[in-house]
Amino acid sequence: MVILIKNFVVRAWNFVFDHRVSPLRNIPDVAIRHYVLQVLGLMWAVSFSVAIGSYTFLAYSILGHSVLIAAAAITITTFTVAAKRPKSFMRASSRRSHGEHE
């Protein structure tokens, strides 16, 4: 079992990093092959950095988005109530029964 896993890892490594085995072997110029592999390596390094950074700050992001969504929901609810039952905002006001600003 360990030998199978080791062989799989070695084959996968060679497929990616050995320019004689990977699909990059089809590029005739070795310097261009190397350049393309370097660009792919940089892309993966940046991708993992962004992913790990996102996972690290995921809780803060969820909390922040929850607050924004709650604020939007409260605003929509307030506007809906103001449009349908504007007098419900006058409960504590002494002007409720006087009919001002109707």
Secondary structure, DSSP 8 states (H G I E B T S, - for coil): -HHHHHHHHHHHHHHHH-TTTSGGGGSS-HHHHHHHHHHHHHHHHHHHHHHHHHHHTHHHHHHHHHHHHHHHHHHHHHHHHHHH-GGGGGTT-TTGGGTTT-
